[in-house]
């Protein structure tokens, strides 16, 4: 399983990466992007199974990224998880129709991330 972490904060990307490693779920590679535009470049060139994206980022927001992905069937099999400090109902409704499987609020527990990763790993094998 290949994971792409998208967050404008390098510290947050490192923290999410650490939680992924601690979850002890088989991961082949963890890629990183600082915004949605960088994420799209990576997705164009690499096969990614799980996208973990923040919402509030410069250049291209997480919502803009999710809209781009939803409009292109090349990424129909990409599991999308939002990780954001903005857990408002309004924000969650905004991404509800964009193929997001989970919406995690920062901070999140390692157990929640382990559950998400385990679920994605199971579906990636089938």
N, C-alpha and C positions, 0 to 999 in steps of 0.2 A: 504494500500500500504506500502510495506517495501522497504527502500532505503539503498543501500550500497555506502558509500563515500570512495574512495580509493585515498589517497594522502600521500606522505611521510612527509608532513608538518602538524603537529598537529594544527598549527594556521590556515592553509588553511582549514583543515577539520572542525574546529570550525566555520570559516566564512561561509563555504558552508552550514553547519547545520543551522546556524542562518538565512541565506537567505531562506532555505527550510521552516523553522518555520514561517518566515515573509510572505511567499507566501500564507499562510492560505489555503492550500490544505490538505485534509484529509490524514494523514500519520500515520500508525500504529506504525512504529518503524524506527529508523535511526541507522544503523550499521556503523562501521568504520574499515578501514584497512590501514596500513602504506605502503603496497606494493601489487603487484599482487599475490604473494604466500599466503599472509594472506587472501586476498580476495577470492582466490580459496577455502581455508579452510572453510571460512564462507559460501560460496555458496554451498559447499558440505553438510552442516548441516542445512541451513536455506532456506526458500522459499523467494527469493528476486525478486521484480518487476522492480526495476530501479537501474542501476549501473551508478554512476557518478565517472569517473576515470581520474586521471592525466596520463600523458604519461611518463614523466621523473622521474623514481623512482629507488632506488637500489633494489637488490635481484631479483625482477621480474618487468620489466617495464609494463606500460599500454598496449603497443603494444603486448608484449608477452602474457599478460593476455587476451587481445581481441582475439588473435590467438587461444589460448587454448579454449576459449568459442565458437569460430566459428567452431572449429573442433569437438565439442561435442553437439549433438542435445538435450541434457538435458536442455540446456539453450536457446533454440530457442525462448522462450517467454520472455526472459529477455531483457528489453529495455536498450540500451547502449548509454551513452552520455560521450563524452570526454570533459574534462575541462583542458585546458593547456595554458601555456604562449607561446608555440610554435604553432602559427597559420599559419605557412608557407604552401604554396600549396603542397610542397613535403610531409610534415607530414600528411596533410589531405588526400592526395592520398594514403599514406601508410595504413591508416585505413579504406579507402573507401570500400573495399571488406570484411570488418570484422563486418558487421551488426551494424554499428554505425548509430544511427538515427540523432544525432546532434553533432556538434563540436563547443564548446563554448571557446572563448578566455578569459583568465584572464586579467584584471578584467572584469567581466560580470555584467550586471545590474540585480537587483532583479526581474524586470519585465520579463526579458528573462527566468529566472529560473521559475518564476510563470507560464509562458506559457508552458514550457517543462513539468512541474509537472502536470498542468491541462490536457495536452494532454495524458500523461501516465495514469493519474487517469481515464480519459474517456475510454481508451482502456482496462484498467484493469477491469472495470465494465462490459464490453460487452463480 
